[in-house]
Amino acid sequence: MNMPSINRPCPICAGLAATPFLTSSGYSIIQCATCRFLFVDPAPTPAALQAFYQRSEYFSGSELGYGNYLGQRLQHEQLARGRLIRIEQILPMRRTLLDVGCAAGFFLEVAKQRGWVVSGVEIAETMAAHARERTGRPIVATLEELHAAPESFDVISAWEYIEHMAEPGAEIRRLAALLCPGGVLAFSTPNTGYWTALHRPHEWREFKPPAHLGFFTAATLRRAIESAGLQVIALPKVVAIAPTQPALLNAMLNRLRHFGTGAERRTRLWWVFGLAWRLVERLSQVIYRLRWPGSDLHIGLEIYARKP
């Protein structure tokens, strides 16, 4: 059986055969026949992507981006502290750290407070301006503008970044070249092994080109990292969430919302909704795992790798 022609080799394994997987927003997502990586083909041009990320709504109300990125500062800072603790367990000496795709600089600000000498890359100029103000450090638009020599950084992080790259394998190799020997590469990406991505791909919000161009499972992410010559230290799956909840239980939660939630404590009984939500969520996950044994209900992947 002949495979349909593709416009470019697989960005992870350079395979030349692929099968159609999904059409979204007028873009074709295909699956490599060799390594099973999913990617957009053809990819948008660099100029189109540059213009796309300058749109202010990407960080404040776009279905392809964030509802209110700046308003989620506390959540981003809490997440940053947890990630930095993991990095510091691998590499206790706090020296140079580069955050690629640093957005408003929340991760960089927390890292600087913890003793790291930080640098950042951010293509969206409005977010880069926030990052400069927060960190007091120069934030550039591209890796090339860093003018960094090979082996310049002890840590390179790229949170929710690699899925935006048309050539993620090449990008990981570029980042690896900037790492010092013994340095750590750490990043996160949506988990395409998630139940909805596999069973109801038209409903999975992470299939959203042109914002996302590559879609990783744990296996394809490990392959990309190891192909760049890095050693995987940890590859945790993060944030377990059931795709849906039973209708009757969901109706009950909606009734309890009028008491308030953790974010909106309207009455003294706001905590009832939080407790009920956790119980319903746990039950929903159990139902999915009974109905589909082995289901992956984690929406995200993180990876921590070391350069030999």
BELKACOR-V607548 format. One record per run of one state. SS is the DSSP state (hx for helix, st for strand, lp for the rest). FROM is the first residue (numbers start at 1). TO is the last residue. If there is no record, write none. Layout:
ss:SS from:FROM to:TO
ss:SS from:FROM to:TO
//
This chain:
ss:lp from:1 to:17
ss:st from:18 to:24
ss:lp from:25 to:26
ss:st from:27 to:32
ss:lp from:33 to:37
ss:st from:38 to:40
ss:lp from:41 to:45
ss:hx from:46 to:52
ss:lp from:53 to:55
ss:hx from:56 to:59
ss:lp from:60 to:69
ss:hx from:70 to:90
ss:lp from:91 to:95
ss:st from:96 to:100
ss:lp from:101 to:105
ss:hx from:106 to:113
ss:lp from:114 to:116
ss:st from:117 to:121
ss:lp from:122 to:124
ss:hx from:125 to:135
ss:lp from:136 to:138
ss:st from:139 to:140
ss:lp from:141 to:143
ss:hx from:144 to:146
ss:lp from:147 to:152
ss:st from:153 to:159
ss:lp from:160 to:161
ss:hx from:162 to:164
ss:lp from:165 to:167
ss:hx from:168 to:178
ss:st from:179 to:190
ss:lp from:191 to:194
ss:hx from:195 to:199
ss:lp from:200 to:200
ss:hx from:201 to:203
ss:lp from:204 to:213
ss:st from:214 to:215
ss:lp from:216 to:217
ss:hx from:218 to:227
ss:lp from:228 to:229
ss:st from:230 to:234
ss:lp from:235 to:236
ss:st from:237 to:240
ss:lp from:241 to:246
ss:hx from:247 to:259
ss:lp from:260 to:269
ss:hx from:270 to:291
ss:lp from:292 to:297
ss:st from:298 to:307
ss:lp from:308 to:308
//
